[in-house]
Amino acid sequence: MESNKEIIDRVLDEFMPLTKIPRPSGHEKAVSDYLKGVFEGIGCSVVQDAVNNIIADLPATKGFENAPLTILQSHMDMVCVAEKGREYNPLTDEIKTIRTEEYLTADGTSLGSDDGSGISEIIYIFKTLEKHGPLRAIITVDEEVGMLGTEKLDAKYVQDASFYINCDSEEDDLLTIGSAGSLDVEFHREIHWGKTPEGKAWKASVKGLLGGHSGERIGDGRGNALRVLGQLMLELGEAGISFAVSSMEGGQARNAIADSASFTFVSSADEKEILKVLDNRKKRFLEAYGAVDPGMHIELSADEKPERVMSDEDVRALAELLVTLHTGIFAMSSALPGLVETSANIGMLRMTDKEVWFSYYPRSSVDYKLDSFSKKAIMLGERFGCPAKVGTPSPAWHERTDSKLAEIITEVFEEQHGAPMRVASIHAGLECSWMVKRNPKLDVVSVGVTTYDIHSPKERLLLSTVASQVKMIKETLRRIADM
């Protein structure tokens, strides 16, 4: 029997090749090809579908061919972000890892443990499990942006299965049995360029917010830097300060709370008058969010004078929409105390020569409320001249009280840890929802190693949870084989 250290080392041996292959959402062909080769090398029959999902079937060990088919599932894409000022091209650059006694992290970028750790564990389990029924690995693309991989997955790959273990949770002592649905929205505004006025060029930067995953951390009540950006632009105008904006940006990922934002502008106003507005916005922010997001600050720095500026109508429309859209908690669950039921988040804003666009991401465990957010987004987009592109809603996944799989895993966990496993629904999106929609009889849970600060340059994997997670899944699969 392998020691915990040996298990950790071998799982990381499967993880490290993933760090060498750039795999942001929408660019997974190379990693998909790599995984196809890995699973074929294990002895699986492998399908690489039209969108590059990998479906790998491992035959049962002799004598257990009639055991229920179990699916282990993960996703191959990752959120690619880097520290401010760090040169990093997610389409070409490798992830440089740092291993300590306690953690695996990356050098100035996100790690990709979400969900490279799940992939690595599945590969290791497929290579080393000695007794098991028929197994299937499903590794999907594009989970982080719109769950395109799961949405496009042929239903036949889940309709013949009995059990389904998603390996994409972030706490090793938590068994997830339900998750929120979500809706991917983008607002677009065509830019009308004009002549740069007289005055000095400035850059106002909103910094120091905590940010974090827009599902897991939205319940903390953290502030959103892009909302602050909109407020700043409106309040400069309310203070009688004439200004012309040349650029704006903010946030790091669609499904992360925006932790920073900035805009450059030209104004003939006195620096002290501008700083007065910025300081007042900081004061008002801290009055509302200081208890949970105390590090927010706004910097004003001189900038190079631009050759052109946006029209006042463009700036005002964007600022008003950023402020009007609901961000944060919308409703708490009446059935599960302490669980966020519905929320929304502005994740990232980007600008090209032709347009400004920003992402908006509502979540809810009530599908009707997502439909309401969709209709509202379309109406507000029309109202502010920023047409909304609304994606296909991801359905909510509702817990079931008769889950045999949940019963087995909680028993195994308590036997191995001497303490009960937490069981809960979460306010985050998981691909489980699409699987249950295609096969309502499928018995589904989600598990995972413990990771901190996912979708950020501070992302780190708690190494001690790797071995315990592998042992728990292996024992669960052995018990399913005996059913």
N, C-alpha and C positions, 0 to 999 in steps of 0.2 A: 504493500500500500504506500502510495506517495505521501510525503510530508506536505504540510501546508506550503512551505517554501518552494518545494518542487512543483506543486500545482501552480502557484503564482508565477514562477519562472516560465513554465511551459505555456501558460495562457498569454503571458507577455510576449513570448516568442511568436505567437500567432498575431498579436496586436501590432508589433513593430513594423511588419511589412505594410500595414495599412497607413502608417504615418509617412511612408515614402511615396504614397500615391495621392496626389491632390484629389479631393472628392467633395467639393461644395455641391449643394443641391443643384440639379440640372446638368451636372458634369460628371456622371458616374460610370461612363462606359469603360474606362481603364480599370477601375476597381472591380466592376462587374466581371470583366474578363479574367482578372486575377482570381476572384472567388470561384468562378466556374472551374478553373484549373485546380484549385485547392480541393474542392468537393469531389471532382472526378478522381483526383489522386487518392482520396479516402476510399473510393469504391462506390460512390453514389451515382445514380442516374440523374443527370442534370438537365434542366430546361432553362435557357436564358430567353426570356420573352421579348416582345417587341419594344418594351420600355426599359429593358435591361434588369428587370427583377430576376433573381436567381431562385429556382425551386429545385432542391436537391433531396432525393429520396434514398435513405439508407435502409437496406433490407434488415428484417429482424434476425436476431441470432437464432440458431437452430433450436426448434422446439417452442418458439414464441411467436410464430408467424400469425397466429390468430388473435394476438393481443390487440387492443385498440390502437389505431393510428394516432400518434401524437405529433403535433407541430411545434417546433421551436422557431421563434421569429425575431428578427432584428431589422435594422435599416442601415444602409451603407453610406448615406450622405451625412455631412456634418455642417454645423454652423461655423463659418470661418471668420474669426475676428482677431484683431491684434491690438497691442497697446498703442496708445497715441504716439505718433512719431516714428513708429517702427515700420521699416520697409517689409512688406509682406504681400506677395501675389498669390492668392488662394488657388489660382489656376495652374501654377507652376511650382510653387515652393513646398518643400517637405515640412512636416512638423518635427521640430527638434525637441526631444523629450528629456526630462530631468527626473531621475529616480532617487528618492531618499529612502530611508528606512520605513517611513510611514506612507509616503505618497508617490504617485506618478503624476507629473505635471508637464507643461510645455514651456519652452523658453520664449515668453513674450506673446504667445498666441493661444487660441483655444486648443484643447488637447484632442478632441474628437473621440473621447471616451463615450460620448453620446453619439452613436451607439456602437463604436468600435469595440468596446468592452463586451457588449452582448454578442457580436459576431465572433470574437475571439473565444469566448466561453463555449459557444455552440460548436465551433470547429474542434476545440479540445475535447469536448464531450463526445462528439462523433468519432474521434480518433481513439478514445480510451475506454468508453463504456463497454463492459464485458457482457452484460445481460440486458436485453431490451427488446421490445416489440418493434413494429415498423415505425421509423422516424422520418420526419420531413423537416428540412430547414427551408424557411422562406426568408430571403434577405431582399428587402425592398429598396427602391430608389425614392428620392424626393420627399421624404417624410417631413423634413424640417420646414418646407415652404408650403406645400398644399396637399400632402399625402397622395400625390399623383400615382406613385407606385402601387399603393394599396387599392386606390380607386380603379386602376386599370388591370389589376390582377384578375385572371380568369377565375370565376367562382368555383370551378371544378376542383381547384387545388385546396379548398377548405371543406367542400361538401362531403367528402369521404372520411373526414377526420372526426374523432371523438373529443380529443383534448388539444388545447392550444396554450402554449406558454410564451407570452411575449417577454423579452429580456431587455426592456427599455425603461425600467423604473430607476429611481435615483437613491433609494434607501433600502439597504439589505434586509432590514427587519420589518419592512412593510410589504404586505400582500395587497396589491391593487385589484379591486373587483368591479370597478366602474370608473368612467371618465367622461369629461365634457365633450360635447361637439364643438365645432369651430367653423368660422367663415372667413375666407381670405378676400380682402377688399383692397383695391388700389384707387386712389383719387389722382387724376391727372389735370394739370392746368397748362395750356399753351402759353408760352412767354411772348409778350409784346415788348420788344427792346426799344430803348430810346437813348437820347444823348445824355451824357454824364453832366450833371449840373456843377456849378461852382461849389467849392467847399473841400473839406478834408475827408480822407477815407479812413474808416474805422472797421474793426471787427469786434463784435460782441459775442462772447463765448460763455455758454452755460455749462458748468462743469461740476464734478464732485458728487453727482447723484449715484445712488446704489445700483439702479437698474435691476437686472436679473430676469429670470424666466417669466414670461407674461402670464403663465398659468400658475406655476408653483409659488411665485412671490407676489402676485397681484393682491392677495389677501393681506399683505403687510401694510398696505396703504401708502406705498412709495410714490414719490412725485415722478412726473414725466417731463423730460427736458424739452421735447418738441411742443408740448403745451405751453411751457414757459416761453419758448421762442415766439409763439403766436401772441402771447400776452405782452411781451416786450415790444413787439412791433406796433401793436395797437396802442399801448400806453405812451410810446414816444409821440404818436400822433395826437393823442388826447392831451398831452402836455404842451402842444403847440410847436413841437420841434419838426421842422421840415427835413425829410431824409429820403434818399433814393437807394433802394437795395440792388446790389449787383449779384449776390449769390447767397445761398442758404443750404444747410445740410444738417443731418442729425441722426442719432441712433445707429445701432450696429447690426440689427437683425429684425426681421419681421415679427418674430415671436419672442422678442426681448423688450423689456421696458426701456425706453430711450434714456440713457444715462448722460448724454451730452448732446449739444446742438450749438450751432453758430450761424451768424449771418453777417455779411459785409455790406457796408452802406457808406454813402457820401452825405455829409451834412455841413452846413455853415454855422451850425449852432455851437455855442461854447461847450467845451469839454465838461465843465462842471455841471451844466444843465443836463447833459446826456447821462453823466454818472449819477445824478440825482434820481433820474427815472430808474436806472438799473439798480441802485441801492434800495429804492422803495419796493421794486419787484422782489428782490431778495428778502427783504423784511417781511413782506406779505406771504411769500412762499414759506418761510420758516415758521410763521405764525400758524400756518395750516399743516405743514409737514415736518416741522423741526424735530418732533419726537421720534420719527422713524427715518428721516432723511436729512440729518443735521449738517452734512458736508457740502451742501449746494452753495456755489458761489458763482458770480458773474464777472468775467474779466473784460475790460475794454482795452484794446491795443490798436496802435496805428497800423494802417494797411496800405498797400500799393493802390493808387487810384485806378479804377477800372476804366475800360474804354467805352462801356455801355452799361445801362441800368434797366431794371424791369419797370414796367408801367406801375403807377400807383394803384390802378385797379387790380392788377395781378397780385400785388403784395397784400392789399387789403382783403381780397377774396381768400387767399391762402391763410392769412392770419386769422380771419374770422372763422374759417372752417376748422382750423386746428383747435380753436378755443371752444367752438360749439359742439364738436363731437364729444360724446361721453368717453371718458377714460377712467379706468379703475373699476372698483366693485359697482355693479348695477343692482344685484340682488343676492341675498344669502339664502341658502337652502332651508326650507321649512321642515323637511324630513330628516336632514342630517345636520344637527347643530354644529356650527363652526365651519361648515363647508361653503365656499363661495359657489353660488348657483350660476350666476351670469356676470360677465365682466367684458370689458373692451380695452384695447390698447393701441396706441399709435407707436409703431415700432421703428420705422426708419424713413427718412426723407432724403431724396436725391434729386439732382438737377442736371439736365443736359443743355445743349444749345437751344433746343426747341421747347422743352417743357420742364416743369417741376412735378414730381410724383411722390406720394407717400403712402405707406401701407397702414391698414387699419385691420385689427384682428379681434372680432368679438368671439367669446366662448360662452357656452351654456349647456347645462344638462337638460334643458327644456328646448326641444327642437323648434317649437312655435316661436320662442323668443329670438332664435337665430333668424327666423324668417322675418320677424319684425325689424331686426337690425338691418337685414338686407334691403327691405323696402325703404327704410329711413335713409340708408346710405345713398340709394339712388335719388331720392327726393332732395337730400342736402347737396349732393353733387350737382344736380340741376340748378338748385337755388343759388349756389356760389360759383357757378361756371367752372366746376371741376368735376367732369364726368367720372362716375364710379365704374370700375370694372369689378364685378362680383363673381367670385369663383363658386364651385360646387360645394355646398355645405357638407362638412364631415358630421355624421350622425353621432349622437350621444350613445354611450355604452352603459346600460343600466345593470346594476348588480342583481344576481340571482341567489336565492336563499338555499337552493338545493345543489350547490356546486360540490361534486365529489372531488374534483381537482383541488379546490380550496381546502377541503377537509384533509386530503392527503398531505399537502404542502405544509399546512399549519402543524399537523402532527409531527412531520419530519423535522421542522424547524425547532419545535419545542424539545424534541428528543435530543437534537444536536446542540442546542444552546442552553437548555435548562431554563428557558423563559419563553413566554408566549409571543407569537408573532402578531404585530398589529395588522388589522384588516380594515381597509377603508376604500372609499371612492375618492378620486382626486379631481381638482379643477384644472386639468391639463388634457391635451389631446393625445390619444394613443391609437395606434392602428387597429387595436382590438375592435373598435366600434364598427369598422368596415367588415371585419371578419364575421362578427355576430350578425350583421345585417344580411350577409350572404348565406349564413347557416345558423339560424336562431337556436338550434339544438346544441351547437358547439359549446363545450365547457371551457371557459376562458379565464385566465388570470394573467397578471403582469408582475414580474419580479425584476430585481436588478441589484448591481453592486452599489455601494455608496459613493456618490460623486458630489462635489461641492462647486458652486459657482459655474454651472454649465452655461454654455453660450457666452463665455467671457474669457479674457486672457488669464483669469485666475483659476480656471477650471482645473480640478485635481481629483484623482481617483484614490480612494482609501484602499490601499493594497490588501490589508488584512481581510477585507470582505470578499475578495476574489475567491479564495479557497473555500470559504464557508458557503458561498453561493453555488459554486460548482458541486460541492458535496450534496447540497440540498436538492439540486436539480437531478443529479445522478440517482440519488436514492428514490426520488419521486418516480423517475422513469423505470427503475427496477420494480417498484410496487405496482405500477401500471401494467408491466409485463406479466405480473402474477395474477392479474384480474381475470 
